[in-house]
Amino acid sequence: MAPLKPPPPRLLLNGVSCMRNAQTVLRDINVSVHDGTALVLTGANGSGKSTFLRMLAGFSRPSAGEVLWNGHDITSPGVFQQYKLQLNWMSLKDAVKEKLTVLENVQWFELLEGKHGKSAPAIELMGLGRLMNEKARMLSMGQRKRLQLARLLAIDRPIWLLDEPSVALDAEGVKLLEYIIAEHRKKGGIVFVATHLPIEIEDAMSLRLPQRFPRRKTLVDLMQSCNKGALNAPLISPQGPLEVLSDPMLEVAGPLSKTRYKATSQSSTKPPILHKCALPNLEDASVEYVRNGSRSKIIFILQTIRSSLKRRYGSVIFSNY
């Protein structure tokens, strides 16, 4: 008798890479996921855990490789319409409707699924039974998280994508989370968990994503991108040239308006003085020049930066070297 072939994986990630803000966040991921499997994603902040889940949810496409569900590419339109009905997504943004009661918050999602009768038992299981008729605005952060988990149980789809599900939960809440994950797997469900906190999931696969290192660009590169090459030399400060450290996870720090900077330009024999340059964020920026004794103001209201900078660099911080 020929040996039995193992069943094909329910989900297969084949050489998957993913980009965010023009930077590779995930590179060459290969994972086979069968029914009843749990995969725990760990890694430092910014390593791509949430990006991984968003890619599985179809919010972004792989930049390389493929994600197969039942042997079919999930990015195919016909396939994705069926695939998305298998997913239960739980993010850090809880989508709790504060004007509704706890019960109504769960029933609303159950109604969208065309189901009924599971909301109250799910709420009871998550320890919110006595608050069932209370407005959701009265809940603590941990109770709101339990409400999210109750929605998972009421909707009851086979593939769970959980982004930091244990955040804000107390010890009892974490035990409940571990319990419902185990019960879901017993029924053949699949669970992906992105977390930086300890969680006990029996026989779970583990994937630790490596730390990403941000790219370095000179400040003039950034300025040229939004100013179409008007500046052709690095900006300098009394401490020397400036360097831009770019990483979408970093916020803009160290406003440049505190210092005067100089720059050269092809269009003037006298180097203009960069009188003011402030980039508090990538939604608002202004640069003021003093050129040949007359002041002209150039305002960059980041329609330009959004299309040229945000796509290439994400947020930026400025630091001397």
Secondary structure by P-SEA (a helix, b strand, c coil): ccccccccccccccbbbbbccccccccbbbbbbcccbbbbbbbcccccaaaaaaaaacccccccccccccccccccaaaaaaaaaabbbbcccccccccccaaaaaaaaaaaacccccaaaaaaaaccccccccccccccaaaaaaaaaaaaaaacccbbbbccccccccaaaaaaaaaaaaaaaaabbbbbbbccbbbbbcbbbbbbbcbbbbbbbcaaaaaaaaacccccbbbbccccbbbbbcccccccccccccbbbbbbbccccccccccbbbcccccbbbbbbbcccbbbbbbcccccccccccccccccccccc
